[in-house]
C-alpha cells in the first residue's frame, strides 16, 4: 500500500510539474500569475478542518466527523459505504448523484455534507431492497431503462421526485399555463428529467418506466 | 479544493460581521455554483459562512403591492409561488427555463443573482482570464467566442452573465436589499447592481466586501402579457445563446430585456419606448453599437427574430 500511494503521489507531482512547464512555455502572462500565486500564503494548502454532522440516511441516524470539504455524495459513498449513489461528473451536470433530501431531489455532489446536519436523506438503497423493489425500480427493470446502469440510481431517485413534483403542482418550463396544475404528461416528464443524463441513451425506456408508474400511456 | 473553516450564521447582521472578520470568506446558501468553483480552485475561500439558517426564505407582500422575496427562497419555490405565477409570469418562466430541477431545488434567489460566468476560459485554470486572475489577460478575445458578449464588452473581458432569473428581475425593476457589516441596510436598484467589465471584470456587482443580500423586492405587478423566450443548443438544461424577457401591454407598449448578450442582463430604457414600432426598431436600439465576431454575429438576428416571435404571440388572443 505504501509503495502504491508513493507512486500515486509522484505521478501526480509529475503531472503538476508537466502542466506548469507547458503553461509557462505557452503563456507567459499566466506563468507569472501562477508563480506569484504559488509564493503567497493563500496558495499553500491549509490543513483540513474537521466538523461533526448528523444525518438521517434512509431512516437511520448516522453521526460523522468529516473534513469540511466532504460533499454529501462522498459522505454517502466513502464514509457510509452507500455506493448506490454514483459520482459521474462531480459538477452538477449529469445527475448520477441525485438523492432526495427532506423530500426534494438534489445533486449530492454540489452540496457539503456538513450543511445537511439533521436532514433526512433518501438514497437508492432507501427506496427499495432487492427483495422488495420500489415500484420505480421494478418499472426500470421491466422496461430495461438502462444499459450500463451507472446513471440508474440517480435516474430512479429523480423519477420518483419528478412524479411527486407534478403531484404537488410545481410548474415546469413546458407547462402551457402557469396558473393551472401541471399535467402528468410525457412532455412534462421529459423536461423534468433533463437533469439526468444517460450516456447509453436509454431515454425512451426510462420514459416508458416513469410513465407506467405515473399511470399514463407513453 | 482548498481546506476551509466553516460557521453557521444566526442572523443577517451576524453573517455580515463574520464576513468582515474573515477576509476572503464567502457566504454559502445553495452552493451549486460556489462549490463547483471551489472544486476547481477558481474560488478558494479560507472560510465559509453558511447563511441557510437566516430565515430569509419567505415571500411576503409589501405595501403598495409588490413582493419581498427572501434571499434564501429556492428557485423552485419562487417559480411555484401562486402570486409569482399569476403576477410575475416572466420571472416564473425565466426560473423554469434555467438549470435542472435538482439545481433549482437548491439554488437561492440571492445566489442566482451572484452566479459567475460560464465562459469556458474562466473555467480553464491553465489559461489567462482577467476575471479569474486580474491582469492576466483575456483568452476569449481571439478565441472561441460563439457564446460571448456582443454588447457592453471591453478589451479585458467578453464574458456573458449566465442567469435567466436576473434578466426577469432586470425587466421588473427589482430592488436588491442588503445588510452591511456595520449593520446598516440599503436597497440597490437592479439597474445599478451589475457592472460592465471595463478594466475590472473581476468586480461583477456593486456589493461591498461582506455585504449580504437579504431579499429582492418586486415592484407592483405590471399587468400585460409576460414572456421569457430562451434560445439554446438543446431543449432543456442549457445556458442561453440569447434570451428575451418581455412584458407587452394590450396597446403594444411594454418592456424588454435580454440575456446571453452581455456581461449583465441587458436593458436599454430607450428600447422599451421603441416597442410599439416593432422588433426591428426595438433591437436596433437595444443592440446599438454591438461588436460581434464571425462566431457570435448570429446573435443579432437571433435576438430580433426571438423578439419578433414574442410580439407575434403577444397579439394572439
Interface residues (C-beta under 8 A of the other chain):
Chain A: X19 X22 X23 X27 X29 X30 X32 X33 X37 X42 X45 X46 X47 X48 X49 X51 X67 X68 X69 X71 X90 X91 X92 X95 X98 X104 X105 X106 X107 X110 X111 X112 X114 X115 X158 X161 X162 X165 X169 X170 X171 X172 X173 X175 X178 X179 X190 X191 X192 X194 X195 X196
Chain B: X1 X2 X3 X4 X5 X6 X24 X28 X31 X32 X35 X36 X39 X44 X46 X48 X50 X52 X76 X79 X80 X82 X85 X86 X89 X92 X93 X96 X97 X99 X100 X101 X102 X103 X105 X106 X126 X127 X128 X133 X135 X136 X137 X235 X236 X237
